[in-house]
Amino acid sequence: IVVMTRSASPVEIKFESYLGPRTQFADSANPAIFEINRSDFMVTTDSIIEQKAIRIYSDNCGPLTVQFRVPAGEASINDEAFNVLPTSQLGNIYYPDSYRGDPELLVIATQDNTNVSWDVPSCPGTNSFTLQRGDVVQDNDCFDPTVLHDKIAGTQVTSDKPIAVLSVSTKSRVIDQGRVRFNYLDTN
């Protein structure tokens, strides 16, 4: 994991996970690099709560950009990058989307005893969980694989405390320089 900052002077970057905390210093020319074993954080189960969230933050700098680097040949996905949002900017109502392919929905709790639920219109029944800080739960069982448009359209994820919600499409068909490629697309 590569963490970049715009700060000209070194700032402490903190990385927390179920494996324990780590810290490094970074500035605008020298990112912090945290090496992790991909399998330690890969969420592979559906509707099972797992303690696999990663918290990356700094107490004394502006925005952080995080890049998940995937070594060549280790996966069918490319690097992913995103801007880290402060917990204070997270909400408790989300409408995830996806772009063709097999959608997945991932919910991350930021506080203990977070009640979260969602209802996928194409699948009867509500999914409800009580999550602790750092818990994640994913759903990709209940999406109709025969639908070629946004398969999770109309899904509403709600919680009683701030959460992060990610939606991705696995094996999305993307045209890149005239070639068809299959990849993950983070959309939320």
C-alpha positions in Angstrom: 0.0 0.0 0.0 1.5 3.4 -1.1 0.2 6.4 0.9 0.9 9.9 -0.7 0.6 13.3 0.9 0.9 16.9 -0.5 2.9 18.0 2.6 6.4 19.3 1.9 7.6 18.3 5.3 7.5 14.8 6.7 4.2 13.7 8.4 3.4 10.6 10.3 1.1 8.2 8.5 -0.7 5.6 10.6 -1.9 2.2 9.4 -4.2 0.2 11.6 -5.6 -3.3 10.9 -6.5 -6.5 12.8 -2.8 -7.4 12.5 -1.9 -4.3 14.6 -0.8 -0.7 14.1 2.2 0.5 12.0 3.5 4.0 11.3 5.8 5.6 8.7 6.7 9.1 7.6 5.9 10.6 4.2 6.2 13.9 2.4 5.3 15.0 -1.1 8.4 13.4 -2.6 8.6 10.2 -0.5 5.4 8.2 0.0 4.9 5.8 2.9 4.8 2.2 1.9 3.1 -0.5 3.9 3.7 -4.0 2.7 0.8 -6.4 3.3 0.0 -9.9 2.4 -3.0 -9.6 0.0 -4.7 -12.7 1.3 -4.7 -11.3 4.9 -7.1 -8.6 3.7 -9.1 -10.2 0.9 -12.8 -10.5 1.7 -13.9 -13.8 0.1 -17.1 -14.7 1.9 -20.6 -13.4 1.4 -22.8 -12.2 4.3 -20.1 -13.2 6.8 -18.7 -10.5 9.1 -14.9 -10.3 8.8 -12.4 -8.1 10.7 -10.4 -7.0 7.6 -10.8 -3.2 7.4 -7.7 -1.0 7.1 -7.6 2.4 8.6 -5.0 4.9 7.2 -4.8 8.4 8.6 -2.6 11.2 9.8 -3.2 13.6 12.7 -1.3 16.5 11.1 -1.7 16.8 7.4 -4.2 17.4 4.6 -5.6 14.9 2.2 -4.1 11.4 1.7 -4.1 9.4 -1.5 -3.8 5.6 -1.1 -2.8 3.2 -3.9 -3.1 -0.5 -3.6 -0.2 -1.9 -5.6 -0.7 -5.4 -7.0 2.5 -7.0 -8.1 2.5 -8.2 -11.7 1.2 -11.7 -12.2 -0.3 -12.0 -8.7 -3.9 -11.2 -9.6 -6.3 -10.4 -12.4 -6.7 -6.9 -11.1 -4.7 -3.7 -11.6 -3.6 -1.2 -9.0 -6.5 0.7 -7.3 -6.2 4.3 -5.9 -8.5 6.4 -3.9 -8.6 9.5 -1.7 -9.0 8.8 2.0 -12.0 10.5 3.6 -12.2 11.5 7.2 -14.8 9.5 9.2 -16.6 12.8 9.8 -17.4 12.9 6.0 -18.9 9.4 5.9 -22.7 9.0 5.9 -25.3 6.5 6.9 -27.4 6.2 3.7 -25.8 5.0 0.4 -27.0 4.1 -3.1 -24.3 1.9 -4.5 -24.0 1.3 -8.3 -22.0 -0.9 -10.6 -21.2 -1.1 -14.3 -21.9 -4.4 -16.0 -20.2 -7.5 -14.8 -20.8 -9.3 -11.5 -21.4 -6.6 -8.8 -20.2 -6.8 -5.2 -21.2 -4.6 -2.3 -18.9 -4.1 0.7 -19.8 -2.3 3.9 -17.2 -1.1 6.5 -18.0 -0.1 10.0 -16.2 2.8 11.6 -17.8 2.4 15.1 -18.8 -0.4 17.4 -22.4 -1.6 17.5 -23.2 -0.2 14.0 -26.5 -1.6 12.7 -26.5 -1.8 9.0 -29.0 -3.1 6.5 -29.7 -3.2 2.7 -32.4 -4.5 0.5 -31.6 -5.5 -3.1 -34.8 -5.0 -5.2 -34.1 -8.0 -7.4 -33.7 -10.3 -4.3 -36.4 -10.6 -1.7 -35.5 -10.0 2.0 -33.4 -7.5 3.9 -29.8 -8.1 4.9 -29.2 -6.9 8.5 -26.0 -6.9 10.5 -24.5 -5.5 13.7 -20.9 -4.6 13.0 -18.0 -3.6 15.2 -15.3 -1.0 14.3 -13.2 -2.5 11.5 -15.7 -5.2 10.5 -16.5 -5.6 6.9 -19.3 -7.6 5.2 -19.9 -8.1 1.5 -22.8 -9.3 -0.6 -22.6 -10.6 -4.1 -24.9 -13.6 -3.8 -28.2 -11.9 -4.7 -27.6 -10.1 -7.9 -29.2 -11.4 -11.1 -26.3 -12.5 -13.5 -28.6 -12.3 -16.5 -29.2 -8.6 -16.2 -26.8 -6.6 -18.4 -27.3 -3.2 -16.8 -26.6 -2.0 -13.2 -27.6 -5.1 -11.2 -27.7 -3.3 -7.9 -29.7 -0.3 -9.0 -32.2 0.7 -6.4 -30.3 -0.9 -3.5 -30.2 1.4 -0.4 -27.7 0.8 2.3 -28.6 2.4 5.7 -26.9 2.4 9.1 -27.3 4.1 12.5 -23.6 5.2 12.5 -21.2 6.3 9.8 -20.1 3.6 7.4 -18.1 3.3 4.2 -19.7 1.5 1.3 -17.8 0.2 -1.8 -19.4 -1.3 -4.8 -17.4 -2.9 -7.6 -18.0 -4.9 -10.7 -15.9 -8.0 -11.1 -14.9 -9.0 -14.6 -16.2 -5.8 -16.1 -15.7 -5.5 -19.8 -13.6 -2.4 -20.5 -12.2 -1.2 -23.9 -8.6 0.0 -23.4 -6.8 1.2 -26.5 -9.0 -1.0 -28.7 -8.5 -4.1 -26.6 -11.1 -5.7 -24.4 -9.9 -6.1 -20.8 -11.6 -7.5 -17.8 -11.0 -5.9 -14.4 -12.5 -4.5 -11.2 -14.1 -1.0 -11.4 -14.6 0.8 -8.1 -17.6 2.9 -8.6 -18.5 4.1 -5.1 
